[in-house]
Amino acid sequence: MVPESLTEALKLLAGTPRPVPFAGGTELMVQAGKIREAGKTKEAGDYLFLHRIPELQGIGGEGRVRIGAALNFAGLIGSPLCPPLLRRAALGIGAPGIRNLGTIGGNICNASPAGDSLPPLYLYDAVLILASLGKGGELLYRRLPIEDFILGVRKTALGEGELLAALEIPAASFSHEAYEKAGARKAQAVSKLSFAAAALVEGGLIRDFRAAFGAVGPRVLRCRDIEDSLQGAEAAALGEENNLAGEIIRAYGERLRPIDDQRSTAEYRRTVCLRLLGNCLRWLGS
Ligand SMILES: Cc1cc2nc3c(=O)[nH]c(=O)nc-3n(C[C@H](O)[C@H](O)[C@H](O)COP(=O)(O)OP(=O)(O)OC[C@H]3O[C@@H](n4cnc5c(N)ncnc54)[C@H](O)[C@@H]3O)c2cc1C
């Protein structure tokens, strides 16, 4: 099924059996391979292809940035409107072939702890726009912060009959932005962990500080209470010899509870996350 509009897609989505939304297919094709290996099949008609729906494409907006859910990573990276940390994360996804097909909406709806777009989206307080059809066939939209959308590993708050239409990133200004992904290689590597941070330092004072850690738990870790504790602090107080940075690192250390798995150990994840945080705090203090 290849709908040409959002309304048509949502009508088809209400069909029985319910078709599976297919954006770039980079995740679904891996899953289909596993289904085949298990000796089962899935027909093309079971999928709802999203690539021809104009409402799900593009990036635009003034102040806040609106990104269509079916925009692929190559399109995102190429846009001057793409927020810097999201671009950094997108550049680290797969390799060019995956970035040409894989979409931001697919990355979000996949709800993998290693989804690389997620830490910047948490950091930027992204709001998701979910579309459905009302009883009279009219388009309905509901808005949900990304933190409330991702409920756990591969679990989201997407309702029956809903599609992720777009996301919005509110305007914010930062003087410092940092992003790092640790993987086994530079390309085609699932994250062992990732770290995104942004701060606004004005007149020597910290006006805004945010940090998000990916692949260290079922969901991205962001601790607003720790972030708030830095509001108004003197940036110089984060210098190497000072206690403030140590306190912040200790506070995050208590919240970071990564696991051991085939990609990395809990100890590696924790150590690298806290070192990246420490580097970032020293940068703010320098
Ligand atoms: C070789 C390889 C390397 C990879 N490397 C990385 C990497 O480095 N970092 C990373 O984060 N990921 C990586 N991935 C995973 C994948 O490419 C990304 O998660 C990608 O963003 C998925 O997007 P997609 O459009 O291909 O999703 P799809 O496969 O089309 O869909 C994924 C899921 O989202 C649902 N979905 C998609 N769009 C919507 C929508 N608009 N509304 C509702 N549901 C929707 C689908 O039904 C499906 O459940 C890699 C995958 C492969 C095969």
The ligand as a Tripos MOL2 file, in Angstrom:
@<TRIPOS>MOLECULE
LIG
   53    58     1     0     0
SMALL
NO_CHARGES

@<TRIPOS>ATOM
      1 C1         23.4000   -1.5850    8.7030 C.3       1 LIG1
      2 C2         22.5730   -0.7570    9.6380 C.ar      1 LIG1
      3 C3         23.1950    0.2240   10.4170 C.ar      1 LIG1
      4 C4         22.4500    1.0000   11.2990 C.ar      1 LIG1
      5 N1         23.0960    1.9520   12.0510 N.ar      1 LIG1
      6 C5         22.4020    2.7050   12.9300 C.ar      1 LIG1
      7 C6         23.0780    3.6830   13.7220 C.ar      1 LIG1
      8 O1         24.2940    3.8840   13.6410 O.2       1 LIG1
      9 N2         22.3210    4.4100   14.5940 N.ar      1 LIG1
     10 C7         20.9720    4.2360   14.7290 C.ar      1 LIG1
     11 O2         20.3480    4.9230   15.5140 O.2       1 LIG1
     12 N3         20.3210    3.3070   13.9770 N.ar      1 LIG1
     13 C8         20.9850    2.5360   13.0920 C.ar      1 LIG1
     14 N4         20.3350    1.5900   12.3460 N.ar      1 LIG1
     15 C9         18.9050    1.3780   12.5500 C.3       1 LIG1
     16 C10        17.9830    2.1250   11.5390 C.3       1 LIG1
     17 O3         18.6510    2.4050   10.3370 O.3       1 LIG1
     18 C11        17.4680    3.4400   12.1240 C.3       1 LIG1
     19 O4         16.7740    3.2000   13.3350 O.3       1 LIG1
     20 C12        16.5460    4.2180   11.1620 C.3       1 LIG1
     21 O5         16.3700    5.5240   11.6210 O.3       1 LIG1
     22 C13        15.1870    3.5510   11.0230 C.3       1 LIG1
     23 O6         14.4220    4.3560   10.1420 O.3       1 LIG1
     24 P1         13.5730    3.7170    8.9660 P.3       1 LIG1
     25 O7         12.8830    4.8300    8.2830 O.co2     1 LIG1
     26 O8         14.4100    2.8460    8.1170 O.co2     1 LIG1
     27 O9         12.5520    2.8440    9.8260 O.3       1 LIG1
     28 P2         11.6470    1.6370    9.3680 P.3       1 LIG1
     29 O10        12.4630    0.3830    9.2830 O.co2     1 LIG1
     30 O11        10.8400    1.9760    8.1600 O.co2     1 LIG1
     31 O12        10.6600    1.5580   10.6290 O.3       1 LIG1
     32 C14        11.1430    1.3420   11.9430 C.3       1 LIG1
     33 C15         9.9270    1.2320   12.8950 C.3       1 LIG1
     34 O13         9.2570    2.4810   13.0090 O.3       1 LIG1
     35 C16         7.8960    2.4000   12.5700 C.3       1 LIG1
     36 N5          7.6370    3.6700   11.8750 N.ar      1 LIG1
     37 C17         8.4420    4.2660   10.9510 C.ar      1 LIG1
     38 N6          7.9370    5.4740   10.6200 N.ar      1 LIG1
     39 C18         6.7870    5.6380   11.3260 C.ar      1 LIG1
     40 C19         5.8280    6.6960   11.4220 C.ar      1 LIG1
     41 N7          5.9600    7.8440   10.7330 N.pl3     1 LIG1
     42 N8          4.7750    6.5300   12.2510 N.ar      1 LIG1
     43 C20         4.6410    5.3900   12.9710 C.ar      1 LIG1
     44 N9          5.5200    4.3600   12.9440 N.ar      1 LIG1
     45 C21         6.5930    4.4950   12.1210 C.ar      1 LIG1
     46 C22         7.8420    1.1600   11.6870 C.3       1 LIG1
     47 O14         6.5470    0.5810   11.6400 O.3       1 LIG1
     48 C23         8.8520    0.2580   12.4020 C.3       1 LIG1
     49 O15         8.2590   -0.3350   13.5360 O.3       1 LIG1
     50 C24        21.0540    0.7960   11.4440 C.ar      1 LIG1
     51 C25        20.4130   -0.1790   10.6460 C.ar      1 LIG1
     52 C26        21.1550   -0.9490    9.7750 C.ar      1 LIG1
     53 C27        20.4580   -1.9960    8.9330 C.3       1 LIG1
@<TRIPOS>BOND
     1     1     2 1
     2     2     3 ar
     3     2    52 ar
     4     3     4 ar
     5     4     5 ar
     6     4    50 ar
     7     5     6 ar
     8     6     7 ar
     9     6    13 1
    10     7     8 2
    11     7     9 ar
    12     9    10 ar
    13    10    11 2
    14    10    12 ar
    15    12    13 ar
    16    13    14 ar
    17    14    15 1
    18    14    50 ar
    19    15    16 1
    20    16    17 1
    21    16    18 1
    22    18    19 1
    23    18    20 1
    24    20    21 1
    25    20    22 1
    26    22    23 1
    27    23    24 1
    28    24    25 2
    29    24    26 1
    30    24    27 1
    31    27    28 1
    32    28    29 2
    33    28    30 1
    34    28    31 1
    35    31    32 1
    36    32    33 1
    37    33    34 1
    38    33    48 1
    39    34    35 1
    40    35    36 1
    41    35    46 1
    42    36    37 ar
    43    36    45 ar
    44    37    38 ar
    45    38    39 ar
    46    39    40 ar
    47    39    45 ar
    48    40    41 1
    49    40    42 ar
    50    42    43 ar
    51    43    44 ar
    52    44    45 ar
    53    46    47 1
    54    46    48 1
    55    48    49 1
    56    50    51 ar
    57    51    52 ar
    58    52    53 1
@<TRIPOS>SUBSTRUCTURE
     1 LIG1         1 GROUP 0 **** ****
